[in-house]
Amino acid sequence: FDFLGRPLNSPHDILTLIEINLHFLILIKIDYKDSEKFVKAIDFLEELLGIEVFIKIFPILLTDREPIFQDFQKIEFNEKTGVKRTSIFYCDPYNGSQKGCDENMNGQLRLYFPKGKDFKDVTQEYLNTVQDNINERKILSLAGYSPKEAFIKTFGEKIYLYLSYHYVHQKH
Protein backbone atom coordinates (compact mmCIF):
# COMPACT_ATOMS: atom_id res chain seq x y z
CA PHE A 1 0.00 0.00 0.00
CA ASP A 2 1.06 3.55 -0.63
CA PHE A 3 0.15 6.18 1.92
CA LEU A 4 0.32 9.76 0.84
CA GLY A 5 -0.86 12.96 2.46
CA ARG A 6 -1.46 16.03 0.33
CA PRO A 7 -1.17 19.18 2.46
CA LEU A 8 -2.56 22.38 1.02
CA ASN A 9 -1.72 24.80 3.84
CA SER A 10 -4.72 23.50 5.69
CA PRO A 11 -5.11 21.35 8.79
CA HIS A 12 -7.37 19.12 6.68
CA ASP A 13 -6.00 16.50 4.34
CA ILE A 14 -6.99 13.44 2.37
CA LEU A 15 -5.11 10.29 3.19
CA THR A 16 -4.91 7.98 0.19
CA LEU A 17 -4.23 4.29 0.60
CA ILE A 18 -3.55 2.50 -2.65
CA GLU A 19 -3.08 -1.23 -3.07
CA ILE A 20 -0.73 -0.78 -5.99
CA ASN A 21 -1.12 -4.23 -7.57
CA LEU A 22 -4.90 -3.89 -7.70
CA HIS A 23 -5.14 -0.08 -8.04
CA PHE A 24 -7.59 -0.26 -5.12
CA LEU A 25 -8.14 3.11 -3.46
CA ILE A 26 -9.25 4.08 0.04
CA LEU A 27 -9.73 7.77 0.87
CA ILE A 28 -9.90 9.06 4.44
CA LYS A 29 -10.30 12.63 5.59
CA ILE A 30 -7.73 13.26 8.28
CA ASP A 31 -6.26 16.11 10.30
CA TYR A 32 -2.90 16.46 8.58
CA LYS A 33 -0.97 17.55 11.65
CA ASP A 34 -2.27 14.78 13.89
CA SER A 35 0.04 11.76 13.63
CA GLU A 36 -1.79 10.11 16.52
CA LYS A 37 -5.00 10.10 14.48
CA PHE A 38 -3.14 8.39 11.66
CA VAL A 39 -1.76 5.73 14.03
CA LYS A 40 -5.27 5.26 15.43
CA ALA A 41 -6.55 4.70 11.88
CA ILE A 42 -3.89 1.98 11.41
CA ASP A 43 -4.79 0.47 14.79
CA PHE A 44 -8.48 0.45 13.87
CA LEU A 45 -7.81 -1.20 10.50
CA GLU A 46 -5.76 -3.90 12.22
CA GLU A 47 -8.46 -4.45 14.85
CA LEU A 48 -11.18 -4.55 12.19
CA LEU A 49 -9.38 -6.99 9.89
CA GLY A 50 -7.41 -9.03 12.42
CA ILE A 51 -3.63 -9.15 12.43
CA GLU A 52 -3.29 -11.94 9.84
CA VAL A 53 -5.48 -10.21 7.25
CA PHE A 54 -3.95 -6.80 8.03
CA ILE A 55 -0.47 -8.18 7.33
CA LYS A 56 -1.67 -9.72 4.04
CA ILE A 57 -3.20 -6.47 2.80
CA PHE A 58 -0.72 -3.98 4.29
CA PRO A 59 2.69 -5.76 4.25
CA ILE A 60 4.50 -2.60 3.16
CA LEU A 61 3.67 1.07 3.44
CA LEU A 62 5.42 3.37 1.00
CA THR A 63 5.13 7.05 1.79
CA ASP A 64 6.80 10.41 1.75
CA ARG A 65 8.41 12.05 4.76
CA GLU A 66 5.49 14.13 5.96
CA PRO A 67 5.42 14.52 9.77
CA ILE A 68 2.25 12.43 10.07
CA PHE A 69 4.24 9.34 8.99
CA GLN A 70 7.38 9.82 11.08
CA ASP A 71 6.54 7.67 14.13
CA PHE A 72 7.45 4.50 12.27
CA GLN A 73 7.52 2.31 15.39
CA LYS A 74 3.88 3.04 16.22
CA ILE A 75 2.98 2.46 12.58
CA GLU A 76 4.96 -0.76 12.14
CA PHE A 77 4.22 -2.36 15.52
CA ASN A 78 1.01 -2.89 17.46
CA GLU A 79 1.59 -0.90 20.62
CA LYS A 80 -0.36 -3.33 22.85
CA THR A 81 1.00 -6.66 21.57
CA GLY A 82 4.36 -5.63 20.13
CA VAL A 83 3.59 -7.63 16.96
CA LYS A 84 5.12 -6.26 13.78
CA ARG A 85 2.23 -5.61 11.42
CA THR A 86 3.88 -3.83 8.49
CA SER A 87 7.10 -2.27 7.24
CA ILE A 88 7.23 1.39 6.32
CA PHE A 89 9.54 2.80 3.66
CA TYR A 90 10.08 6.44 2.76
CA CYS A 91 10.55 7.74 -0.78
CA ASP A 92 13.32 10.14 -1.61
CA PRO A 93 12.15 13.77 -1.85
CA TYR A 94 11.08 14.90 -5.33
CA ASN A 95 11.43 11.39 -6.77
CA GLY A 96 7.98 10.60 -8.15
CA SER A 97 9.29 7.56 -10.00
CA GLN A 98 9.51 5.71 -6.68
CA LYS A 99 5.74 5.82 -6.38
CA GLY A 100 4.44 5.70 -9.94
CA CYS A 101 1.05 4.22 -9.07
CA ASP A 102 0.51 7.05 -6.64
CA GLU A 103 1.36 9.66 -9.25
CA ASN A 104 -1.15 8.06 -11.62
CA MET A 105 -3.83 8.03 -8.91
CA ASN A 106 -3.11 11.66 -8.06
CA GLY A 107 -3.88 12.53 -11.68
CA GLN A 108 -7.24 10.78 -11.36
CA LEU A 109 -7.97 12.47 -8.04
CA ARG A 110 -7.17 15.92 -9.48
CA LEU A 111 -10.36 15.57 -11.56
CA TYR A 112 -12.26 15.73 -8.27
CA PHE A 113 -9.84 17.87 -6.25
CA PRO A 114 -8.07 20.54 -8.33
CA LYS A 115 -4.75 21.85 -7.02
CA GLY A 116 -5.27 24.54 -4.42
CA LYS A 117 -8.61 23.16 -3.22
CA ASP A 118 -9.03 23.42 0.54
CA PHE A 119 -10.27 20.12 1.94
CA LYS A 120 -12.06 21.78 4.88
CA ASP A 121 -15.50 21.41 3.27
CA VAL A 122 -14.87 17.97 1.75
CA THR A 123 -16.89 15.37 3.63
CA GLN A 124 -16.03 11.73 4.16
CA GLU A 125 -19.27 10.91 2.34
CA TYR A 126 -18.01 12.75 -0.76
CA LEU A 127 -14.67 10.95 -0.49
CA ASN A 128 -16.55 7.64 -0.35
CA THR A 129 -18.34 8.54 -3.60
CA VAL A 130 -15.07 9.49 -5.33
CA GLN A 131 -13.38 6.33 -4.05
CA ASP A 132 -16.26 4.12 -5.22
CA ASN A 133 -16.26 5.76 -8.67
CA ILE A 134 -12.54 5.14 -9.11
CA ASN A 135 -12.65 1.60 -7.71
CA GLU A 136 -15.45 0.61 -10.09
CA ARG A 137 -13.69 1.66 -13.31
CA LYS A 138 -12.58 -1.26 -15.48
CA ILE A 139 -8.80 -1.34 -16.00
CA LEU A 140 -7.06 -3.03 -18.90
CA SER A 141 -4.03 -4.01 -16.78
CA LEU A 142 -6.40 -5.91 -14.47
CA ALA A 143 -7.68 -8.01 -17.38
CA GLY A 144 -10.75 -5.80 -17.63
CA TYR A 145 -11.66 -6.10 -13.96
CA SER A 146 -12.27 -3.05 -11.81
CA PRO A 147 -10.07 -2.50 -8.73
CA LYS A 148 -13.09 -3.41 -6.59
CA GLU A 149 -13.57 -6.70 -8.47
CA ALA A 150 -9.84 -7.47 -8.32
CA PHE A 151 -9.73 -6.71 -4.58
CA ILE A 152 -12.71 -8.98 -3.91
CA LYS A 153 -11.18 -11.74 -6.05
CA THR A 154 -7.88 -11.45 -4.15
CA PHE A 155 -9.00 -10.86 -0.57
CA GLY A 156 -12.67 -11.84 -0.55
CA GLU A 157 -15.94 -9.95 -0.36
CA LYS A 158 -16.08 -10.05 3.45
CA ILE A 159 -12.80 -8.12 3.73
CA TYR A 160 -13.93 -5.67 1.06
CA LEU A 161 -17.16 -5.04 2.97
CA TYR A 162 -15.27 -4.61 6.23
CA LEU A 163 -13.02 -2.00 4.66
CA SER A 164 -15.77 -0.26 2.73
CA TYR A 165 -18.60 -0.19 5.18
CA HIS A 166 -17.15 -0.67 8.63
CA TYR A 167 -14.28 1.74 8.14
CA VAL A 168 -14.57 4.10 5.23
CA HIS A 169 -18.33 4.54 5.26
CA GLN A 170 -18.55 5.24 8.97
CA LYS A 171 -18.29 8.76 10.34
CA HIS A 172 -14.97 9.60 11.98
N, C-alpha and C positions, 0 to 999 in steps of 0.2 A: 504494500500500500504506500501511497505517496501522500504525505500530509503537507499542506501548504496554506499558510495564512496570507492574506492580501490586505495589508494595512493601507488605509487611505486617509491618514491623519484624523482618524476617528477611533473612539474606543470600541466601536463595533466592527466585526470582521466576519467573514465567511470562511469556515474551515472546510476544506475539500479533502475528502478521503477517496482515493482512486485505486481500485484493484487493477493494476496496470495490464495484466494478462487478459482480463475480461472487459476492460474499459468501464467497469462498474463504478458509479459515482454516488457518494453520500455527501450531502451538504448540511452543515450545522452552523447556525448563527451562534457566535461566541464573542465574549468580551476579550478583545485582542490582548489586553495587558494582564489578563488573569491566567497565569500558568496553572494555578491550582484548579481552575474550572476545566482546563484541558485535561489535566491528570484525572480529575473526577469523571470526565467523559470516557477516558480509557478504562478506568476502573468499572464504570457502569457497563460498558460494552463487554468486558471480561465476565462480569457477574451475570449479565444477560445470556451470553453465549456458552458460558462454562470455559474453563481454562483450555481444554483440549481443542475445542472448536476455535476459540480465540487465536490460539497459536497457529492453527491451520490457515485461518483467514489473514491474520496480521503477523506473519513471521518476521517481516522487515518493514521498518518505517523509514522512508527516505524523505528528507525535508531540508529546508533552508535553516539558517542560523538565527531565526527570529527568537526573541527572548522567551516566548511562550513554550518553545521546544527545548530549552536549555537544561532542564532538570532531568537528564537522561536516566538517572537511576530510578526515579519515581515512574518514569514512562516504561522502562524496560522491565522492572521488577514489581510484583505485587507487594505492596507495603506490608500487608498483614501476614502473608504466607512466605514471602521471600522468594517465591517461584519466579524464574525468568520467563516472561511471557512474550517478549519480542526483542529485536535488536534495532537500534536506531542508528542511522547513518546521515551525515550532513553533507550536502552538496557544496562545492566550491562556489564562492560568490561570483555572480555574473557568468555562470557556466550553464546555460539552459540546456545544453546537449546532455547533461547528466540526468535530466528529468524530462525527456522528450514527450512522454505521454501526458505529463502535466501541462507542458506548453501547448499541446494540441487541445487539451480540455479547457485551458484558459481561453483559447480562441473561441470555443463553443460557448463558454460562459459569458464572454464579452457581448454576445448577442442579447443577453438578458441584463447584464450589468456593465454598461459602458464605463470606460476609464473615468475616474473622477467622481463616480456615483458614491454618495454617502450611504452606508448600509443601515443607518439608524432607523429608517422607516421600513426596511425589508423585514418581513415576518418569516418565521419558520414555516408557516403554511405555504407562502409563496416559494420558498426554497424547495419545499417538498414537491410542488408542482413542476418547477424547473428540473429538479433531479429526476422525477418520473418521466418527463418528456425526453430527456437525454438518454435515460436507461432503456427506453422503449424503442429507440431508433435502431433499425437493422444495420449491421455493419458487415461489410464484405470480408474483412479479416477474421471475423468470427463465423465464417461459413454461412453468412446471411442471418445468423441469430442476432437478437438484440443483447445488450449487456445484461439486462434482467433475465432473459432466457438462459444465457450462458452461465450466469451466477447460479440460477436455480439448478441447472444441469450439473454444475460442479459441486455445489455445497448443499443443495436440497431446498425445497420450498419452505420448510419449517424455519430454517435459518434465515432465508430471505424475509419471511414474514416477521420474524423476531427483529431483524434489523430495520425493516421498513415501518412496522406499525408499533412495536414496543419502544423503539428508540427515536427514530427520526420523526415519526408522526405524533409523538407526544409533545406536550408543551414543556419547555425547559424554564 
